Amino acid sequence: MLSSHAEHIDLFLDSGAFTAWKSGVSISLDDYCRFLEGCPVKPWRYFMLDVVGNPEATMRNFREMVRRGFRPVPVFTAGSPAEYLEEYFAHSDLVGFGGIATKGSNATRNYITFMMQRSRGRNVHLLGYTSLKYLKIFRPYSCDSNSWECGARYGSFCLYMGNGASKTISRDDVRKGLDRRVITRVYELGCNPKDLFKNENWSGGLSIQRTLGGASAVALSLDIQKHIGTRMFMAATTGYAIRILIQNYLWQVYGVRERLAT
């Protein structure tokens, strides 16, 4: 599906280093470079292969990728020397800030404030961070998160109501009855509210809560870009997630309805 709609989307490719680190596995630089060279869809941009918790190894990987002719978006990890940031900006017009998602809320706010000041108006990407409250303050060039899928694990989803407001909807809420604003919003996002009342629709890769969670994330990202200027990317790690996001993007931007395979 990515290939057939490549001209309509901006694919920002992540190396998967953080996910691999959490799983106790590692990705070799050679493997990542081979993947980039053979990627069937040309990414709009792609991150370097960083090493979680190791600024020196991260910098070595970046320098080696540049030496091999790649032009990745570098990742400035917490604890890196100040001169690393300047070297990254010397090679790229965009630098990602990593390690944000693992901090507490106050530490995250303080760290981002500090790093935005050091960046002096240059383009930054916040990895794994999409707090609307602070996006309005910091206004980074871009950010990303996989939080749009989190509710599906617990039988709920976050419904974006517009104007920066969201509402969490659970199966219990549906059983008790939905107010007219919610029903109207579900229609606006291209779904049939009646589908929420069918038990079979709450399971599977294309479940109703994942579909509406993806639709809401796309709507929120479009609003954020329009009103704040920040580009918000939704992380997708499965074929189902990619299908949901692309379908909703095509519907909301181009008015194109594409049937998804189950």
N, C-alpha and C positions, 0 to 999 in steps of 0.2 A: 504493500500500500504506500509506503514511503516513496518508492520509485515512481509510481503513477501520479503522485501529487507533489513531486519535488519542486516544481516551479511555483507552487503556491505557499510553501512553508520555508521557514528558516530553521534548519537543523543545527542545533548547537550540541556538539558531541562531547560527552564527558568520558573521561578515561575509565571510570568505574573503580578508581583506586580506593576511595573511601568505603564503598560497599564491600570490596574485596578484603580490605583491612578488617572490617567488622566481622567478616566471615572467617578470618584467620588464614586467608590465602594471599598470594602476591601475583602481580602482573609484571612480566619482564618488559623492559623497554623495547627489545627487539620485537616481541610479539605485538606490542601496541603499534609500533611503527609499521609493521607488516599489515596490520589491520587497517590502518589509515590509508596505506597505499592501495589496498584491495577493496576498500569500502565501496559497495555498489551505488550508494547515494553520496554525492559530494557534499560534505558538511558546509554550512554557511560559515561556521567557525568551529574550532575544536580546542579543547583544553590540553595542556601538557599532561604527562604522567607524573603526578606528584607523589611524594612518599610521606604518608601521614606521620606527623610528629618528628620529622627529620628535615629541617630546612636545608642543610648542606647537601643531602642526597637529592632533594628536590631541585636545587640549583644545578647540580651535576647533570640531572636528566634534561633540564631545560637547555643547558649549553650544548649537550650532545644532540638533542633534537634540532636545534638551530644549525649545528655543524652538518647534520645530514640533509639540510635543505628544507626542513619543516618550519612552519610559522605558527606555532601554537599560541593560545592565550595562556600566559604564565599564571601560576597559582602562588600567591604570597601566603605562606603558612605562619601561624602564630609563633612568635619566638624568633623569626628570621631577622638577621641584621638589617639595619636601615638601608645600607647600600644595595641590598638585594632588590628593594623596591625600585630604586633608580635604574638598576640594570634591566629589570623587567620592562619598565616603561621605555627604555631606550630601544627595545626591540619590538614592542607591541603598543598599540593605541588603547588596549584594554587589559586590565590586570584583575584576576580573580582573587578574592580574599577567602581563604579557607579556615576551617576550624571554628566557624561561627556557630554552627548548629549544636556543638557540644558544650557551649558555655551556658551559664545561667542568664536570665533576662537582663539583670543589671550589668553583669560582666560583658554581655554581648553589646548592649547599648554603649557602654564606655569604650569598648574596643573599636566598634565601628566609628564612633565619634573621633577617636584618636587617628584611625587610619584614613578617614575621609579628610581630616585636616592635613595629614602628611601627603595625601594625593594631590592637594592643591587644585581641585577642579578637574583633574584628569579622569578618564573613564574607568569605572570600577564595576566589577560584578560580584554580588554577594552570594556565595555558594550556600545553598540550603536555607535561605532566609527570605521570607516574604511577609513579614509583619507590616500590615498596611499602615499602622500608626507611625512606624519609624521610616517606612519608605517615603511617606509624605515629608518627613524631616530631612532625610539624607539625600533623597532623589538620586540614587545611583543610576548608572547607565542601564544595568540589567541585574537580574536576580533569578533564582530558580528554587523549586521545592517540589517534593513528591507528596506533600500533605493532602493533595486533592483526593488521594486514594485511601487515606487513613481511616476514614469513617466506615468504609465498606467492610472492614474487618470486624466491626462491632454492630453491623446491621443498621447503619445510619449514614447520612451524607450531609454535607454543608451546601445549602441552597443559597446561591448569591441572589439577593433581592434587588440589587442595583443601588447606585449612589453610595457605594462603600459598605453597605449593610448585608450581613449574611445571617442565615437562620439554620440551626441544626435540626434535621428531621429524622426521627427514628421510626421503626416499625410500629412502636406503641403510639406515636403521634398519629400515624396513618389510621390505625384501628380506632382511635378516639374521634377521628374526623379532622379534615384540613380546612383551614379558613380560606376564604375566597382569594385573598392576596397570594397565598401559596399556590393554589390551583391555577390562577392566572399566570403566575411566574413559571410554573412547570410547562404550561402551554407555550409561553414565550420562548422557552429554551428548547422547543421542538419535541417535547415528549407529551404523551397522553397521561393525564393524572390517574385515569382508571387503571393503568398498568401498575401503579403503586399498590393496589389492593389484591393483586394476584401473587400468591406465595411463591410460585415458580419463578417469578421475575426477580426475586431477591437473591438468587444464587447463580453461579457461573461467571465466566469471564466478562460477559456483556450484561451483567445484572443492572437493574434499574437504578440502584444507588450509585454504582460506578459511573453509569452513563450520565446521570444528573450531576454527580460530583465533577465529572470532566466538563460537562456543559457549563457549570457554574465557574469552574476555574478559567475556562476560555473567556467567558463574559467578564470576569474580574480582571483578567490580564489585559483585555481590550480597553476597559475603563481606566486601568492604571496607566497604560501607555498614552491614552488620550488626555488625561487630566494631570498626570504627574510627570510623564515623559520617560518613565522607566519601563524597560521591556522585561516582562515576567515570563520565564520559560517554565513549562510543566515537565517534570521528569517522567519518563516512561521507560519501563524496563521489560515489558512484555508486549507481544503482538496485539493483545486485546487492548491494552492501554493506548498504544499508538493509534489503533483504529478509532477508539472512542474520541481521542483528542482531535484527530484529523477530521472525523465526521462533523464534530461540533464546530470546529473552526470553519470548515467549508460552508456549513449552514449559516453561521452568524455573520461571516464576512461576505460570502458570495451568494447566499441564498440557495445553495446547492444541497439537495438531500441525497445522500448516498446510502444505499442499503448495506448493512454490515452482515458479513457471514457469521454464523454462530459456531 
